[in-house]
């Protein structure tokens, strides 16, 4: 007993929290559902319907309401950056976060693209290209997850940033040179979307090929090990059979040697009878 209060030891039954650590180090031992990373993800999910209502309010052409919608979209994009950083830095990665985080990302971006296209501000083919790429890459990640995980590339991060800036500029009611600028920003985002998508396809094919080759090699090694084990067992059984057969042939060789003790007793009896 040290006499220290329970709180000083990290609470009743809790693992002590090291002093002098990073801010939020206490969360390392509490990576449950209700951590800051998951809360930010849930906030981003809740922002999706609010963003849609703000963007489509009053027909979707009120600059004031579209400014509010842009603010909601900006908050969602910022939380997307911070929740992943916090989860990795403070070991707050959970199964809920792995599932909810990409859903929240696709939901806010997809809602923005569909609303903008429905309002006539953005061509439908742009929305189709971006959504097809995002959904396709997500499905492809699940396709190869048994073999390996496709890491987020630097190009993918630049693509996400370009998409966020371009969609944000389209959400705002911009006119003049800024409206022209947003067109070119969106063009860059679309090009990055296609190029990084093709790169992810290449990575997925390579990773799957390596994974299948590794599985085949492991299967061959398992078959070889099983064959060696069977050969070893067969050899032991053969040796046992030889020992058993050799034991029968040795017995006749042992019998002629006789019993030395019995011979001495018989000799002693003969001598006693002769003396009588």
C-alpha positions in Angstrom: 0.0 0.0 0.0 1.4 3.3 -1.0 -1.3 5.5 0.5 -1.8 7.3 -2.8 -5.4 8.0 -3.8 -7.0 5.9 -6.6 -7.1 8.9 -9.0 -3.3 9.2 -8.7 -3.0 5.6 -9.8 -5.1 6.1 -12.9 -8.5 5.4 -11.4 -9.9 2.3 -9.8 -8.4 -0.6 -11.6 -7.3 1.4 -14.5 -3.8 1.3 -16.0 -1.7 4.2 -14.7 -1.3 7.0 -17.1 2.3 8.1 -17.7 3.1 11.6 -16.6 4.6 14.1 -18.9 3.2 12.4 -22.0 1.4 14.0 -25.0 -1.9 15.7 -24.6 -4.5 13.1 -24.7 -2.2 10.2 -23.8 -4.9 9.1 -21.4 -7.0 8.2 -24.4 -4.5 5.5 -25.4 -5.9 3.2 -22.8 -9.5 4.1 -23.6 -9.8 3.3 -27.3 -13.4 2.5 -27.1 -16.3 3.7 -29.2 -16.6 7.1 -27.5 -13.2 8.6 -28.3 -12.5 12.0 -30.0 -11.7 10.5 -33.4 -15.0 8.6 -33.5 -16.9 11.6 -32.2 -15.6 13.7 -35.1 -16.5 11.0 -37.6 -20.1 11.0 -36.2 -20.2 14.8 -36.4 -19.3 14.5 -40.0 -22.0 12.0 -40.6 -24.6 14.3 -38.9 -23.4 17.2 -41.0 -24.5 15.5 -44.3 -28.2 16.0 -44.0 -27.7 19.5 -42.6 -25.4 20.4 -45.5 -28.0 19.1 -48.0 -30.8 21.2 -46.4 -28.7 24.3 -46.3 -27.5 23.9 -49.9 -31.0 23.3 -51.3 -32.8 25.8 -49.2 -34.9 28.3 -51.1 -34.3 26.5 -54.4 -30.6 26.3 -53.9 -29.8 29.7 -55.3 -29.7 31.9 -52.2 -26.0 33.1 -51.8 -26.5 33.4 -48.0 -27.7 29.9 -47.5 -25.1 28.5 -49.8 -22.5 30.2 -47.7 -23.9 28.4 -44.7 -23.7 25.2 -46.7 -20.1 25.9 -47.6 -19.3 26.4 -43.9 -20.9 23.0 -43.1 -18.9 21.4 -45.9 -15.7 23.0 -44.7 -16.2 21.7 -41.2 -16.8 18.2 -42.6 -13.6 18.3 -44.6 -11.6 19.6 -41.6 -12.9 16.9 -39.3 -11.9 14.4 -41.9 -8.3 15.4 -41.6 -8.3 15.6 -37.8 -10.1 12.4 -36.9 -7.6 10.3 -38.9 -4.7 12.1 -37.4 -5.9 11.7 -33.9 -6.8 8.0 -34.4 -3.3 7.2 -35.6 -1.4 9.4 -33.1 -3.2 8.3 -29.9 -4.0 4.7 -30.9 -7.7 5.4 -31.2 -8.3 3.1 -34.2 -11.5 1.1 -33.7 -13.6 -1.1 -35.9 -16.4 1.5 -35.9 -13.9 4.1 -37.1 -12.6 1.9 -39.9 -16.1 1.5 -41.3 -17.7 4.9 -40.5 -14.8 7.1 -41.6 -14.8 6.1 -45.3 -18.7 6.1 -45.3 -18.7 9.7 -43.9 -16.1 10.8 -46.5 -18.1 9.4 -49.4 -21.4 10.6 -48.0 -20.5 14.3 -47.7 -18.7 14.3 -51.1 -21.4 12.4 -52.9 -24.2 14.5 -51.4 -22.4 17.7 -52.5 -21.8 16.4 -56.1 -25.3 15.1 -56.5 -26.9 18.3 -55.2 -24.7 20.5 -57.4 -25.5 18.5 -60.5 -29.2 18.5 -59.7 -29.0 22.3 -59.5 -27.3 22.5 -62.8 -24.0 23.9 -61.5 -21.9 20.8 -62.2 -22.2 18.5 -65.2 -23.5 15.0 -64.3 -20.6 13.3 -66.0 -18.2 14.9 -63.5 -20.3 13.6 -60.7 -20.4 10.2 -62.3 -16.7 10.0 -62.8 -15.8 11.0 -59.2 -18.5 8.7 -57.6 -17.6 5.8 -59.8 -14.0 6.1 -58.9 -14.6 6.5 -55.2 -17.0 3.6 -54.9 -14.9 1.4 -57.2 -11.7 1.9 -55.2 -13.6 1.2 -51.9 -14.9 -2.1 -53.4 -11.4 -2.9 -54.6 -9.9 -2.4 -51.2 -12.3 -5.0 -49.9 -11.3 -7.3 -52.8 -7.7 -7.4 -51.8 -8.0 -6.9 -48.0 -7.5 -10.6 -47.5 -4.1 -10.3 -49.0 -3.0 -6.8 -48.1 -4.2 -3.3 -47.4 -3.8 -0.6 -50.1 -2.2 2.3 -48.4 -3.3 5.9 -49.1 -0.9 7.4 -51.6 0.3 10.9 -51.7 -1.5 11.4 -55.0 -4.7 10.2 -53.3 -4.3 12.8 -50.6 -3.7 15.5 -53.2 -6.8 14.3 -55.1 -8.9 14.6 -51.9 -7.7 18.1 -51.3 -8.3 19.1 -54.9 -11.8 17.7 -54.8 -12.6 19.4 -51.5 -11.4 22.8 -52.8 -13.2 22.4 -56.1 -16.5 21.3 -54.6 -16.3 24.0 -52.0 -15.9 26.6 -54.7 -18.9 25.3 -56.5 -21.0 25.3 -53.4 -20.3 29.0 -53.0 -22.3 31.3 -55.4 -19.2 32.6 -57.3 -19.2 34.8 -60.3 -16.7 36.3 -62.7 -13.1 35.2 -62.6 -13.6 33.0 -59.5 -16.3 31.1 -61.4 -13.8 30.5 -64.2 -11.1 29.5 -61.6 -13.3 26.9 -60.0 -13.8 25.3 -63.4 -10.1 24.7 -63.8 -9.7 23.5 -60.2 -12.5 21.0 -60.8 -10.7 19.9 -64.0 -7.5 19.3 -62.1 -9.5 17.3 -59.5 -11.1 15.1 -62.2 -7.7 14.4 -63.7 -6.2 13.5 -60.4 -9.3 11.3 -59.6 -8.8 9.3 -62.8 -5.0 9.0 -62.6 -4.9 8.0 -58.9 -7.8 5.6 -59.5 -5.8 3.8 -62.2 -2.8 3.7 -59.9 -4.9 2.1 -57.2 -6.1 -0.5 -59.7 -2.5 -1.3 -60.5 -1.6 -1.6 -56.8 -4.6 -3.9 -56.2 -3.7 -6.2 -59.1 -0.1 -6.4 -57.9 -1.0 -7.0 -54.3 -3.5 -9.7 -55.1 -1.0 -11.4 -57.4 1.6 -11.4 -54.6 -1.0 -12.6 -52.1 -2.0 -15.5 -54.3 1.6 -16.5 -54.9 2.3 -16.4 -51.2 -0.7 -18.6 -50.5 0.4 -21.1 -53.2 3.9 -21.2 -51.7 2.5 -21.8 -48.2 0.2 -24.6 -49.5 3.2 -26.3 -51.2 5.3 -26.0 -48.0 2.4 -27.5 -46.0 2.1 -30.4 -48.5 5.9 -31.0 -48.4 5.9 -30.9 -44.6 3.0 -33.4 -44.4 4.8 -35.7 -46.9 8.0 -35.6 -44.7 6.0 -36.3 -41.6 4.4 -39.3 -43.3 7.8 -40.5 -44.5 9.1 -40.3 -40.9 6.2 -42.2 -39.5 6.6 -44.9 -42.2 10.3 -45.2 -41.4 9.7 -45.6 -37.7 7.0 -48.3 -38.3 9.5 -50.2 -40.6 12.2 -50.1 -37.9 9.7 -51.4 -35.4 8.8 -54.3 -37.7 12.5 -55.2 -38.2 13.1 -55.1 -34.4 10.1 -57.4 -33.9 11.3 -59.9 -36.6 14.9 -59.8 -35.2 13.7 -60.6 -31.7 12.2 -63.9 -32.8 15.4 -65.0 -34.5 17.6 -64.2 -31.5 15.7 -66.5 -29.1 17.1 -69.8 -30.6 20.6 -68.4 -30.3 20.1 -67.7 -26.6 18.6 -71.0 -25.7 21.7 -73.3 -26.3 23.7 -71.2 -23.8 21.8 -72.9 -21.1 21.4 -71.7 -17.5 24.8 -71.4 -15.6 23.1 -71.4 -12.3 21.2 -74.6 -13.1 24.4 -76.3 -14.3 26.1 -75.5 -11.0 23.2 -76.8 -9.0 23.2 -80.0 -11.0 26.9 -80.4 -10.6 26.7 -80.0 -6.9 24.0 -82.6 -6.7 26.1 -85.1 -8.8 29.1 -84.6 -6.5 27.0 -85.1 -3.4 25.5 -88.3 -4.8 29.0 -89.6 -5.7 30.2 -88.9 -2.2 27.3 -91.0 -0.8 
